[in-house]
Amino acid sequence: MSIDGRLLRRAIQRLEEEKKARSEKAAEKRAVVYAKIPRVREIDRELRLTMLDVLSAVSAGAEVEAQMEAAKRKNLALQAERAELLTQAGYRPSDIDDEPKCAKCGDTGFIGAKICSCLMDIYRDEQRRELSECLKLGEETFNTFSLEYYDDRKDPATGISPREHMALVFEQCREYARKFGKNSPNLFLRGGPGLGKTFLSACIARVVSEKGYSVVYDTAVNIFAAFEAEKFGLGDVEEAREKTYRYLNCDLLIMDDLGTEMMTSMVSSALYTLINSRLISKKKTVINSNLTPEELEKRYPPSIVSRLEGEYLPLTFIGKDIRLIKRDMI
């Protein structure tokens, strides 16, 4: 499982900002308490001095066991008095103490070299925000996908209806997301416009990202524009380089609307690099396209088509454009 460095940096920044906000809030409350109950300020000063006395004894090489025991008793007595004063005034010690929110990592975000669960939660939230820029993640879930827009009349040629066929496609997408891992296949979602390819891709993105995998969702047009910008030094090259790195290295890349991009030799080269590199590194890819198999062969060179046909599990979407059906229902 790989971590998106850009999103992790954003998550770390949020963790630091939240930590700073809590510290400032505690300091404000502490100032109010000190003004109302001066004795609490005195106790806090005494508690700090008690620790300094022990440290001084240790550094001096003195017999510290008795001193530490005395300091412990004094410390507990001061803390008890402090707690009682705060309680009588309607406060809790936690209201004014600058204590870490996460006991496991002390709000550092890391336990050794491992990312703490508190930071991972923020990372996942950042990933959801990132995906939401392209997708309406508040709407697209497997639970809200509806088969009612697909015809339930059986096709004489196949013996099954579009609704039955799409029920199978839906189940394959849901299982793909549920079981996503290093042994998952690549998917090629194909079919006409308005049949649910983007919707189910969004569902996959949501579930896989919530498992902690790095997921990038973007259109073919945007993806190839980033490769072009990096290659020819157009616009913000550093941003383009960062985007292409993410396209190549994320755990799951979902490319929407393959076939809508303007076809050039640069685009063909970028698509081959993207597909081939991710296959070699065993990174998983989901590609959506309105192109038929015949149109695919006419548009792209054999080196690309053979990989799409041989290394991707095809899921064919059938039926009538759902957007048009919904429009006619209004």
C-alpha positions in Angstrom: 0.0 0.0 0.0 1.6 3.3 -1.0 1.0 6.7 0.5 0.5 9.8 -1.6 3.2 12.2 -0.4 1.3 15.3 -1.4 -1.7 14.3 0.6 0.4 13.1 3.5 2.1 16.6 3.7 -1.4 18.2 3.8 -2.5 15.8 6.5 0.6 16.5 8.6 0.0 20.3 8.2 -3.6 19.8 9.3 -2.5 17.8 12.3 -0.1 20.6 13.3 -2.7 23.3 12.8 -5.2 21.3 15.0 -2.6 20.8 17.6 -1.7 24.5 17.6 -5.4 25.5 17.8 -6.0 23.2 20.9 -2.9 24.6 22.5 -4.0 28.2 22.0 -7.5 27.4 23.3 -6.0 25.8 26.4 -3.7 28.8 26.9 -6.7 31.2 26.7 -8.7 29.2 29.3 -5.6 28.9 31.5 -5.2 32.7 31.5 -8.8 33.1 32.5 -8.4 30.5 35.3 -5.2 32.1 36.6 -7.0 35.4 36.8 -9.9 33.9 38.7 -7.9 31.5 40.9 -4.4 32.8 41.4 -3.6 29.8 43.6 -3.8 27.5 40.5 -1.0 29.6 38.9 1.1 29.2 42.0 0.5 25.4 42.1 1.6 25.1 38.4 4.8 27.0 39.2 5.4 24.8 42.2 4.9 21.6 40.1 7.5 22.8 37.6 10.0 23.7 40.4 9.5 20.2 42.0 10.6 18.6 38.7 13.6 20.9 38.5 14.7 20.0 42.0 14.7 16.3 41.1 16.6 16.9 37.9 19.2 18.9 39.8 19.7 16.2 42.4 20.2 13.6 39.7 22.7 15.7 37.8 24.6 16.3 41.0 24.9 12.5 41.6 23.2 12.8 45.0 21.1 10.1 46.7 17.8 10.8 44.9 15.5 8.0 46.0 14.3 9.8 49.2 14.1 13.1 47.3 12.1 11.6 44.5 9.7 10.0 47.0 9.2 13.3 48.7 8.8 15.1 45.4 6.2 12.5 44.4 4.2 13.1 47.6 4.3 16.8 47.1 3.4 16.5 43.5 0.3 14.4 44.2 -0.8 16.8 47.0 -0.5 19.8 44.7 -2.3 18.1 41.9 -5.2 17.1 44.3 -5.4 20.7 45.5 -5.4 22.0 41.9 -8.1 19.6 40.8 -10.3 20.5 43.8 -9.9 24.3 43.1 -10.8 23.8 39.4 -13.7 21.5 40.1 -15.2 24.1 42.6 -14.9 26.8 39.9 -16.6 24.6 37.3 -13.5 23.5 35.3 -11.9 20.3 34.5 -8.0 19.9 34.5 -8.2 19.0 30.9 -9.8 22.3 30.1 -6.5 24.2 30.7 -3.9 21.5 30.4 -2.1 21.3 27.0 -2.4 17.6 26.7 -2.1 15.6 23.4 -5.3 14.5 21.8 -3.8 11.2 20.8 -2.2 9.2 23.6 -0.5 6.8 21.2 1.7 9.3 19.4 1.5 12.4 21.5 0.1 14.3 18.5 3.2 13.8 16.4 1.4 11.6 13.9 4.0 8.9 14.0 4.8 6.0 16.3 8.5 5.4 15.4 8.5 5.3 11.6 4.9 4.1 11.4 2.0 6.5 10.7 -0.3 6.7 13.6 -4.0 6.0 13.2 -4.9 9.7 14.1 -2.8 11.0 11.1 -4.1 8.2 8.9 -7.7 9.4 9.6 -6.8 12.9 8.5 -5.0 11.5 5.4 -8.1 9.6 4.4 -10.2 12.7 4.8 -7.7 14.6 2.6 -8.0 11.8 0.0 -11.8 12.1 0.1 -11.5 15.9 -0.4 -9.2 15.3 -3.4 -11.6 12.8 -5.0 -14.5 15.2 -4.4 -12.9 17.7 -6.7 -13.7 15.3 -9.5 -16.6 13.3 -8.1 -19.8 14.0 -6.1 -18.7 11.6 -3.4 -21.7 12.5 -1.3 -24.0 10.8 -3.8 -22.1 7.9 -5.4 -22.2 4.8 -3.2 -23.0 1.2 -4.0 -26.1 1.5 -1.8 -27.5 4.3 -3.9 -26.9 2.7 -7.3 -30.2 1.9 -8.9 -31.0 -0.8 -11.5 -34.5 0.5 -12.2 -33.2 2.6 -15.2 -32.2 -0.5 -17.1 -34.7 -2.4 -19.2 -35.9 -5.7 -17.7 -37.0 -7.2 -21.0 -34.9 -10.1 -22.1 -32.7 -9.8 -25.2 -33.7 -12.6 -27.6 -30.0 -13.0 -28.6 -28.6 -13.4 -25.1 -31.6 -14.5 -23.1 -30.9 -12.0 -20.4 -32.2 -8.4 -19.9 -30.0 -5.3 -19.6 -31.1 -5.1 -16.0 -29.8 -8.6 -15.3 -26.6 -7.9 -17.2 -26.0 -4.7 -15.3 -26.8 -6.4 -12.0 -23.8 -8.7 -12.7 -21.6 -5.7 -13.6 -22.6 -3.9 -10.5 -21.7 -7.0 -8.3 -18.3 -7.3 -10.0 -17.6 -3.6 -9.3 -18.7 -3.9 -5.7 -16.6 -7.1 -5.1 -13.6 -5.4 -6.8 -13.8 -2.5 -4.4 -14.4 -4.8 -1.3 -11.5 -7.1 -2.1 -9.1 -4.6 -3.6 -5.5 -5.5 -3.1 -2.3 -6.5 -4.8 -3.9 -9.4 -6.7 -6.8 -7.4 -8.0 -7.1 -7.1 -11.8 -7.2 -4.0 -13.9 -10.7 -3.0 -15.2 -11.8 -1.7 -18.5 -15.4 -0.3 -18.2 -16.8 0.2 -21.7 -20.1 1.2 -23.2 -22.1 4.1 -24.4 -22.5 7.4 -22.5 -24.8 7.7 -19.5 -24.8 4.0 -18.5 -23.2 4.3 -15.0 -19.5 3.9 -15.7 -18.5 7.1 -13.9 -20.9 6.4 -11.1 -19.6 2.9 -10.3 -16.0 4.1 -10.7 -16.7 6.7 -8.1 -18.1 4.0 -5.8 -14.9 2.0 -6.3 -12.8 5.0 -5.6 -14.7 5.7 -2.3 -14.4 2.2 -0.9 -10.8 1.7 -1.9 -9.6 5.1 -0.6 -11.3 4.4 2.7 -9.2 1.3 3.1 -6.1 3.6 3.1 -5.0 3.0 -0.5 -3.9 5.9 -2.6 -6.5 6.6 -5.2 -6.3 9.1 -8.1 -9.3 9.8 -10.2 -9.0 12.1 -13.3 -10.1 12.4 -16.9 -8.0 11.3 -19.8 -7.8 14.9 -21.0 -6.4 16.1 -17.7 -4.0 13.2 -17.4 -2.5 13.7 -20.8 -2.4 17.5 -20.4 -0.1 16.9 -17.3 2.2 14.7 -19.2 2.4 17.2 -22.0 3.1 20.1 -19.6 5.9 18.2 -18.0 7.4 17.1 -21.3 7.3 20.5 -23.0 7.7 22.8 -19.9 4.3 24.3 -20.1 2.7 26.2 -17.2 3.5 25.1 -13.7 6.0 22.3 -14.6 6.5 21.3 -10.9 2.8 20.8 -10.5 2.6 18.8 -13.7 5.6 16.6 -12.6 3.9 16.0 -9.3 0.6 15.0 -11.0 2.3 12.6 -13.4 4.2 11.0 -10.5 0.9 10.4 -8.8 -0.7 9.0 -12.0 2.2 6.5 -12.3 2.6 5.5 -8.7 -0.8 5.6 -6.9 -2.3 2.2 -5.8 -5.4 2.8 -8.0 -5.7 5.1 -10.9 -9.1 5.7 -12.4 -9.0 7.2 -15.8 -12.3 8.6 -17.0 -13.4 9.1 -20.6 -10.5 7.6 -22.5 -11.1 8.5 -26.1 -12.2 12.1 -25.6 -8.7 13.4 -25.7 -7.2 14.9 -28.9 -5.0 12.1 -30.4 -1.4 13.0 -31.0 1.9 11.2 -31.0 2.6 12.7 -27.6 -0.7 11.4 -26.2 -0.1 7.9 -27.7 3.3 7.8 -26.1 2.0 9.0 -22.7 -0.8 6.5 -22.7 1.6 3.7 -23.5 4.0 4.8 -20.8 1.2 5.1 -18.2 -0.3 1.7 -19.0 2.9 -0.2 -19.4 4.6 1.4 -16.3 1.7 0.6 -14.1 1.5 -3.0 -15.4 5.2 -3.5 -14.7 4.9 -2.1 -11.2 1.7 -4.0 -10.6 -0.3 -0.9 -9.8 -4.0 -1.2 -10.5 -5.9 0.8 -13.1 -9.6 1.3 -13.9 -10.3 2.8 -17.3 -13.6 4.1 -18.5 -14.4 4.6 -22.2 -17.3 5.1 -24.6 -15.3 3.6 -27.4 -16.3 0.3 -28.9 -13.6 -2.4 -29.4 -13.5 -1.5 -33.1 -13.1 2.2 -32.4 -10.4 1.4 -29.9 -8.4 -0.6 -32.5 -8.7 2.3 -35.0 -7.7 5.0 -32.5 -4.7 3.5 -30.7 -1.6 1.5 -31.9 -1.5 -2.3 -31.4 1.0 -1.9 -28.5 -1.7 -0.1 -26.4 -4.7 -2.1 -27.6 -3.1 -5.5 -26.9 -2.4 -4.4 -23.3 -5.9 -3.1 -22.8 -7.4 -6.3 -24.2 -5.0 -8.7 -22.6 -4.3 -7.2 -19.2 -7.6 -5.6 -18.3 -10.9 -7.3 -17.3 -13.6 -5.9 -19.6 -16.9 -4.9 -18.1 -19.5 -3.9 -20.8 -22.2 -1.5 -19.8 -25.4 -1.7 -21.8 -28.8 -0.1 -21.9 -30.2 3.4 -22.6 -28.6 6.7 -21.5 -29.8 7.2 -17.9 -29.4 10.9 -18.1 -31.9 11.1 -21.0 -34.3 8.7 -19.1 -34.2 11.0 -16.1 -34.7 14.1 -18.2 -37.8 12.5 -19.8 -39.2 11.6 -16.4 -39.2 15.3 -15.3 
